[in-house]
Amino acid sequence: MTVNKNIGFAALFLLGLLAPVLIYPVLVMKVLCFALFACAFNLLLGYTGLLSFGHAAFFGLAAYAAGHALKVWELPTLVGLVFGTVSAAALGWLFGLLAIRRQGIYFAMITLALAQMVFFFLMQSSFTGGEDGLQGVPRGTLFGLDLADDMTLYYVVFIICAAAFWLIYRTINSPFGQVLKAIRENEPRAISLGYDVGRYKLLAFVLSAGLAGLAGATKMLVFTFASLTDAHWHMSGEVVLMTILGGMGTVLGPVVGAGVIVSLQSELADKVGSLVTVIMGAIFVICVMAFRRGIVGEAMALYRRMVGEKV
């Protein structure tokens, strides 16, 4: 099984290297950014059992913070991305301190309320450009590479996302990740075993927020602007949809979910307009009703049944 996983990851890495030759690079970069966003969210929902309706706050804040650092402060691109990521992680720490005291729907509602506060803060602040957003952010250079070229930027984004995916994979397969799974499955038992559940939840929340921030800052770099859409509650709903559609609690599920949703939005936006949201809602309902484990989850279950029959 480990050999098959390694082959699969190698094939995906090779596919990622060749993707911009076959598909419009900006579209692939958008998929990568949202895939990272969904994987960060999945770390919290799929592996810790915490449903957050406020992850757009980290995604949007990091986009604005990185954009402001690059455009106004004229900092190097790498420093701007790090600043956006750290800002999101710091906000995640603050959110986590307040939210992890509650569970279930109460946790979800607290994160939604806090995220709405961030949204209105960004809308009212002068440095964000209000409803016009923060536009004309320079991409700059990174290690001597001119990021104005889409192909060059693609490989930078690909490396950033690949490194983040590797970090997530290592995290969920580490002793820390095993404790998170134990908390998800049976929190009282994890407490009885002596684990400081609150501390583990907070660490998971901060890591998830930081990675979501990295996704937001990277997306801002791709499109050279940050807007209120990045911090709106609709964005929190979209990342939930991506994760569940692809298969929460799986490594590649959020990647597949993000690819499906972003591709649908890109292909159908000009053809059906606002009906895109209706179509995505219908897909979500069908997935929940017929494929409860998501696309990747159902595929893995089918593979296990086939192997079991042969054995």
For each residue, the residues with C-beta under 8 A, 3 or more apart:
1: 4 5
2: 5 6
3: 6 7
4: 1 7 8
5: 1 2 8 9
6: 2 3 9 10
7: 3 4 10 11
8: 4 5 11 12
9: 5 6 12 13
10: 6 7 13 14
11: 7 8 14 15
12: 8 9 15 16 252
13: 9 10 16 17 162
14: 10 11 17 18
15: 11 12 18 19
16: 12 13 19 32 158 162
17: 13 14 155 158
18: 14 15 21 22
19: 15 16 22 23 28
20: 23 25 28 150 151 154 155
21: 18
22: 18 19
23: 19 20 27 28
24: 27 28
25: 20 28 29 150 151 153 154
26: 29 30 150 222 223
27: 23 24 30 31 262 266
28: 19 20 23 24 25 31 32 154
29: 25 26 32 33 150 153 154 157 222
30: 26 27 33 34 219 222 262 266
31: 27 28 34 35 258 259 262 263
32: 16 28 29 35 36 157 158 161 218
33: 29 30 36 37 157 161 215 216 218 219 222
34: 30 31 37 38 215 219 238 239 242 258 261 262
35: 31 32 38 39 161 254 255 258 259
36: 32 33 39 40 161 164 165 211 214 215 218
37: 33 34 40 41 55 59 212 215 216 239 242 258
38: 34 35 41 42 239 242 243 246 254 255 257 258
39: 35 36 42 43 164 165 168 211 254 255
40: 36 37 43 44 55 164 168 207 208 209 210 211 212 214 215
41: 37 38 44 45 52 55 208 212 239 240 242 243 254
42: 38 39 45 46 47 243 248 249 250 253 254
43: 39 40 46 47 48 168 171 172 204 207 208 211
44: 40 41 47 48 50 52 55 204 205 208
45: 41 42 48 49 50 51 52 240 243 248
46: 42 43 243 248 249 250 253 254
47: 42 43 44 172 177 180 181 184 204 249
48: 43 44 45 180 183 184 200 201 204
49: 45 183 184 185 187
50: 44 45 100 107 201 204 205
51: 45 104 107 108 240
52: 41 44 45 55 99 107 108 111 205 208 236
53: 108 109 111 112 115 233 236 237 240
54: 57 95 111 112 113 114 115 116 118 233 236
55: 37 40 41 44 52 58 59 111 115 208 209 212 235 236 239
56: 59 60 115 119 230 231 232 233 234 235 236 239
57: 54 60 61 91 95 114 115 118 119 231 236
58: 55 61 62 88 91 92 209 210 212 213 216
59: 37 55 56 62 63 88 212 213 215 216 219 230 231 235 239
60: 56 57 63 64 118 119 122 216 226 228 230 231 232 235
61: 57 58 64 65 84 87 88 91 118 122 213 216 231
62: 58 59 65 66 84 85 87 88 212 213 214 215 216 217 220
63: 59 60 66 67 84 134 216 217 219 220 226 230 231
64: 60 61 67 68 84 122 127 128 134 220 226 230 231
65: 61 62 68 69 83 84 87 88 217
66: 62 63 69 70 80 81 83 84 85 216 217 220 221 226
67: 63 64 70 71 80 84 134 137 220 225 226
68: 64 65 71 72 73 127 128 134
69: 65 66 72 73 75 79 80 83 84
70: 66 67 73 74 75 77 80 137 138 140 221
71: 67 68 74 134 136 137 138
72: 68 69 127
73: 68 69 70
74: 70 71
75: 69 70 79 80 83
76: 79 80 140 141 142
77: 70 80 81 139 140 141 142 147 221
78: 81 82 142 143
79: 69 75 76 82 83
80: 66 67 69 70 75 76 77 83 84 140 217 221
81: 66 77 78 84 85 160 214 217 218 221
82: 78 79 85 86
83: 65 66 69 75 79 80 86 87
84: 61 62 63 64 65 66 67 69 80 81 87 88 213 214 216 217 220
85: 62 66 81 82 88 89 210 211 213 214 217
86: 82 83 89 90 210 213
87: 61 62 65 83 84 90 91 213
88: 58 59 61 62 65 84 85 91 92 209 210 212 213 214 216 217
89: 85 86 92 93 206 207 209 210 213
90: 86 87 93 94
91: 57 58 61 87 88 94 95 118 209 213
92: 58 88 89 95 96 205 206 208 209 210 212 213
93: 89 90 96 97 202 205 206 209
94: 90 91 97 98
95: 54 57 91 92 98 99 111 114 205 209
96: 92 93 99 100 201 202 205 206 209
97: 93 94 100 202
98: 94 95 101 110 114
99: 52 95 96 102 107 110 111 114 205
100: 50 96 97 107 198 201 202 205
101: 98
102: 99 106 107 110
103: 106 107 187
104: 51 107 108
105: 108 109
106: 102 103 109 110
107: 50 51 52 99 100 102 103 104 110 111
108: 51 52 53 104 105 111 112
109: 53 105 106 112 113
110: 98 99 102 106 107 113 114
111: 52 53 54 55 95 99 107 108 114 115
112: 53 54 108 109 115 116 233 236
113: 54 109 110 116 117
114: 54 57 95 98 99 110 111 117 118
115: 53 54 55 56 57 111 112 118 119 231 233 236
116: 54 112 113 119 120 233
117: 113 114 120 121
118: 54 57 60 61 91 114 115 121 122 231
119: 56 57 60 115 116 122 123 228 231 232 233
120: 116 117 123 124
121: 117 118 124 125
122: 60 61 64 118 119 125 128 228 231
123: 119 120 128 130 131 228
124: 120 121 130
125: 121 122 128 130
126: 130
127: 64 68 72 134
128: 64 68 122 123 125 133 134 226 228
129: 132 133 134 135
130: 123 124 125 126 133
131: 123 228
132: 129 135
133: 128 129 130 225 226 227 228
134: 63 64 67 68 71 127 128 129 137 225 226 227
135: 129 132 224 225
136: 71 224 225
137: 67 70 71 134 220 221 224 225 226
138: 70 71 224
139: 77 147 148 153 221 224
140: 70 76 77 80 147
141: 76 77 144 145 146 147
142: 76 77 78 145 147 156
143: 78
144: 141
145: 141 142 152 156
146: 141 149 152
147: 77 139 140 141 142 152 153 156 221
148: 139 152 153
149: 146 152 153
150: 20 25 26 29 153 154
151: 20 25 154 155
152: 145 146 147 148 149 155 156
153: 25 29 139 147 148 149 150 156 157 221 222
154: 20 25 28 29 150 151 157 158
155: 17 20 151 152 158 159
156: 142 145 147 152 153 159 160
157: 29 32 33 153 154 160 161 218 221 222
158: 16 17 32 154 155 161 162
159: 155 156 162 163
160: 81 156 157 163 164 214 218
161: 32 33 35 36 157 158 164 165 218
162: 13 16 158 159 165 166
163: 159 160 166 167
164: 36 39 40 160 161 167 168 211 214 215
165: 36 39 161 162 168 169 255
166: 162 163 169 170
167: 163 164 170 171 211
168: 39 40 43 164 165 171 172 211 251
169: 165 166 172 173 251
170: 166 167 173 174
171: 43 167 168 174 176 177 207
172: 43 47 168 169 177 180 181 251
173: 169 170 177
174: 170 171 177 178
175: 178 179
176: 171 179 180 200 203
177: 47 171 172 173 174 180 181
178: 174 175 181 182
179: 175 176 182 183 190 195 200
180: 47 48 172 176 177 183 184 200 204
181: 47 172 177 178 184 185
182: 178 179 185 186 189 190 193 195
183: 48 49 179 180 187 190 195 197 200 201
184: 47 48 49 180 181 187
185: 49 181 182 189
186: 182 189 190
187: 49 103 183 184 190 191 197
188: 191 192
189: 182 185 186 192 193
190: 179 182 183 186 187 193 195 197
191: 187 188 194 195 197
192: 188 189
193: 182 189 190
194: 191
195: 179 182 183 190 191 200
196: 199 200
197: 183 187 190 191 200 201
198: 100 201 202
199: 196 202 203
200: 48 176 179 180 183 195 196 197 203 204
201: 48 50 96 100 183 197 198 204 205
202: 93 96 97 100 198 199 205 206
203: 176 199 200 206 207
204: 43 44 47 48 50 180 200 201 207 208
205: 44 50 52 92 93 95 96 99 100 201 202 208 209
206: 89 92 93 96 202 203 209 210
207: 40 43 89 171 203 204 210 211
208: 40 41 43 44 52 55 92 204 205 211 212
209: 40 55 58 88 89 91 92 93 95 96 205 206 212 213
210: 40 58 85 86 88 89 92 206 207 213 214
211: 36 39 40 43 85 164 167 168 207 208 214 215
212: 37 40 41 55 58 59 62 88 92 208 209 215 216
213: 58 59 61 62 84 85 86 87 88 89 91 92 209 210 216 217
214: 36 40 62 81 84 85 88 160 164 210 211 217 218
215: 33 34 36 37 40 59 62 164 211 212 218 219
216: 33 37 58 59 60 61 62 63 66 84 88 212 213 219 220 226 230
217: 62 63 65 66 80 81 84 85 88 213 214 220 221
218: 32 33 36 81 157 160 161 214 215 221 222
219: 30 33 34 59 63 215 216 222 223 230
220: 62 63 64 66 67 84 137 216 217 223 224 225 226 230
221: 66 70 77 80 81 137 139 147 153 157 217 218 224
222: 26 29 30 33 153 157 218 219
223: 26 219 220
224: 135 136 137 138 139 220 221
225: 67 133 134 135 136 137 220
226: 60 63 64 66 67 128 133 134 137 216 220 230
227: 133 134 230
228: 60 119 122 123 128 131 133 231 232
229: 232 234 235
230: 56 59 60 63 64 216 219 220 226 227 235
231: 56 57 59 60 61 63 64 115 118 119 122 228 235
232: 56 60 119 228 229 235 236
233: 53 54 56 112 115 116 119 236 237
234: 56 229 237 238
235: 55 56 59 60 229 230 231 232 238 239
236: 52 53 54 55 56 57 112 115 232 233 239 240
237: 53 233 234 240 241
238: 34 234 235 241 242 261
239: 34 37 38 41 55 56 59 235 236 242 243
240: 41 45 51 53 236 237 243 244
241: 237 238 244 245 257 261 280 284
242: 34 37 38 41 238 239 245 246 254 257 258 260 261
243: 38 41 42 45 46 239 240 246 248 253 254 257
244: 240 241 247 248 257 284 287 288 294
245: 241 242 256 257 260 261 283 284 287 294 295
246: 38 242 243 250 252 253 254 255 256 257 258 260 294 295 296
247: 244 250 252 253 254 256 257 293 294 295 296 297 298 300
248: 42 45 46 243 244 253 254 294 297
249: 42 46 47 253 297
250: 42 46 246 247 253 254 294 296 297 300
251: 168 169 172
252: 12 246 247 255 256 296
253: 42 46 243 246 247 248 249 250 256 257 294 295 296 297
254: 35 38 39 41 42 46 242 243 246 247 248 250 257 258
255: 35 38 39 165 246 252 258 259
256: 245 246 247 252 253 259 260 294 295 296
257: 38 241 242 243 244 245 246 247 253 254 260 261 294 295
258: 31 34 35 37 38 242 246 254 255 261 262
259: 31 35 255 256 262 263
260: 242 245 246 256 257 263 264 283 295
261: 34 238 241 242 245 257 258 264 265 280
262: 27 30 31 34 258 259 265 266
263: 31 259 260 266 267
264: 260 261 267 268 276 279 280 283
265: 261 262 268 269 276 280
266: 27 30 262 263 269
267: 263 264 271
268: 264 265 271 272 275 276 279
269: 265 266 272 273 276
270: 273
271: 267 268
272: 268 269 275 276 279
273: 269 270 276
274: 277 278
275: 268 272 278 279
276: 264 265 268 269 272 273 279 280
277: 274 280 281
278: 274 275 281 282
279: 264 268 272 275 276 282 283
280: 241 261 264 265 276 277 283 284
281: 277 278 284 285
282: 278 279 285 286
283: 245 260 264 279 280 286 287
284: 241 244 245 280 281 287 288
285: 281 282 288 289
286: 282 283 289 290 291
287: 244 245 283 284 290 291 294 295
288: 244 284 285 291 292
289: 285 286 292
290: 286 287
291: 286 287 288 294 295 297 298
292: 288 289 297
293: 247 297 298 300 301
294: 244 245 246 247 248 250 253 256 257 287 291 297 298
295: 245 246 247 253 256 257 260 287 291 298 299
296: 246 247 250 252 253 256 299 300
297: 247 248 249 250 253 291 292 293 294 300 301
298: 247 291 293 294 295 301 302
299: 295 296 302 303
300: 247 250 293 296 297 303 304
301: 293 297 298 304 305
302: 298 299 305 306
303: 299 300 306 307
304: 300 301 307 308
305: 301 302 308 309
306: 302 303 309 310
307: 303 304 310 311
308: 304 305 311
309: 305 306
310: 306 307
311: 307 308
